[in-house]
């Protein structure tokens, strides 16, 4: 009897990225059936994995927590009603498996009795010998443990734990997949995984996060004021911000692009002002619970406070819930920057408007990524890098940071990413007046640029030099994306 596992659980069980798993499938190293992996095929493809404990899964989880700066949601238990429903489902599966084993046991007893009856009917010596060999064969194989029995038991046990703690969600028609961990709703799980589903308020008032449940079971874990019509309920429509997945589910929902997100206005509260050095500081804002900012990594917003305003790229990832980080360089003609360095303090109110721009990640691309950041252009690149890490699709991620007078003000963070993730490379470049020579040295390291997507942030002059060099080296023009700051 086959035991099929979804790809999202396989990646956690064996501790590899989704991209690496998909490469194995494309190359024929791993067979799948309707997007699922058979347990025996998993054991064949990963014979050296230590199934007796979940140390590798814990290691990968901890790496991602540190790399993305997330809270430890993976340690949180699901909502008690969701947990109860998952345990009941698991109990039903256990009961069904036990009933099937009892049936097999009864069938074997019946077979043994049938052999005795046939022997008593006075059959020929050849028939009796054949029956004795058959009985011995059955007894011997029932007494022997299969060579992979311990591994099978360990894998199933780990997979069952994952099913209790999480559920897989598949979005149609886009085909996006993600895992809902712990106490997350469908919407929270999607945003944490880098999947930008359509939503508005995120707390059950607007109804923008409506989706249709195609298969599986969900549980309403948060009350909502938006009223679904009876026709919508009959069609299986749910609010993703209010429902958690009880088991693996498939839902029909829209995935937002940069042009799909409407301009929003909200009042955010200052959490902290983090001064990296005299040239650059980060403003950390907290959006209200009732109006979370919907944006994509790489987009910008307008900030206003105390008669000062300015438009800046968001440095945080949409996966960071209500937290919004903006990194701002100090310029004499920027009144908001001067306010940031000299006047804003915790609990002050800042008006936020946006998002703007289309400098966003092509999240369906599995091509290796190169990010080039000039100076404080690191801000939108930071957001994109974290988004790419959340998606876990890119073959590799290379970050080149060309310093200005502010230096590599988040150098430790970039080095932590490089230390934690096998497919991430960080290359800091010292400040120089000869940007062309520095960029020429970068492109020489990529003789196969036609394979890559490149995202670059800087001033117009810097980007023109970079674009010309990358295209001359072989980068295809449609894979060059830039943000002028």
Steps between C-alpha positions, in 0.01 A plus 500: 500500500653832386575780742514828305659819633457858369814679383482760778534227764772319308714816503470517880555129554822490298617857570545626142352796315195476277715603204743213561210257527348625175837464327510135609152448357589668169819296465322171573686443828170502688168367370168659596135407461259790451744730679547259791798285601454135594663405829703218344623738229601748770706234681664399171593857404625599848657184644747688720250721681488441875134427558532403862476862617395837364828683564536604138148640487564695821829631362342629179210656692738680736708627209196649332377657823832675551545594134158658460479655848165330557338406825510131585155416366607145422514430872142619556223246521204541268170637628355249745199424279723456193736279699205296624367458145844391373535248783151364430589461133824325595304276740258409221792408274649290779165324555466432128854362483440280806173369353682417178773317693233302687346409166838384371553296818158334462572429135829333591324289766240402243776411253672282762173318572437455128841338456417257784167414336664433165761275663228302680320437173772254406676691229807365322846514653599771252203715603569451870868588450402814308261600778771442765740720302233768466428493876873516580542787256217698664622432855860586414417832331256603772768433761767698314517877531548675164850651469363857490233450767673724756551774243139476382375524857722801573398686183130440559535613863674823395248563223214454746656755737528745211134440417397575858706820514438622145293461185581543133304752295483503121372808317310462175532600220852637569634172643676670793558275801586585857481355849284645777692464825387511860219743572504681164196568287508426127583863427776520762654177375499625141661834583763336717585268210530792258174434312319833451133410515239771450390657828403831653465553873614148602262497799165398353342836415545550126450157341786555252661169601204289389598162356316185399580176677542227237610212721602435858362648819548839665403630843387853581740617771435877493166681497433730204254783442480449125181312416519223241180447301329163515592443135868559585481262794335234282781545245765442769617861528707579811702792637867403506579745783255319730553131415772248576558178312399183684667279240656543157276730298464634147347845463415723207640848560670786320872571538568875492747667265645849538219650289229320698565663837303822557646807665441491875517759775563418864647642816794300631670537834877536539650195670860617487752713314816299433796722410760291317744790459485877443390442137233227524222411744211255498147594598305210647123543483210290627181500293168490689342161559196605301692617190806304406692645203469286187816531288751295307870475575685771306219756501514847659271708724451867586553604863366817657541643850520848651471679163783294349461225242696283260476185290729208588545133417379252760786298646289240680332192356119467473545184707577712809136558589430859614865600517620750236866598472626793291869586466566869431825679418560843645478772235484876562204546263296216658285642780366160605854361527594791727190429709599135525849583627393777732137488599311171462471280804320185607119518500489794254246467218612485136257507210571230242373509141567244229635268379659620177723351233546176309854410607383165635619142486387271222390240752431227243861506377743233621799663330803590716485857632758780508428809711713814455457776759671837490520664843161544667352321199544201728157576651272362223757229428473385862123467458540304175766269644280408795207443264715273280605306810137459603407361158794256512489457120817666368793275418737750661503857631805728463507843665754762388496811720709791370559734792480880504603728786245325728682169460344154537282605790329158528805292426440260790150420378626415152776283641246320718296419189811365329596289803150360539400420143695277263373668184563861609822691424580847629773709334561845653688749281696792647415859415659614176480790259537259207165317493561368149813308600326355805201390293720357226664280763156378611375405153824314419409252772187398308591349161147354471293812575227386261383268781447778757247759616665826610348761733695824541441814712696826473496842339439539127869528408597192701220293353584597142858381544385179668232424243735549205764272652257224596332499157837501324604196707195303383211585731169498314335841514167369630679367810645838599293695756598828657388755761628857486551649846 
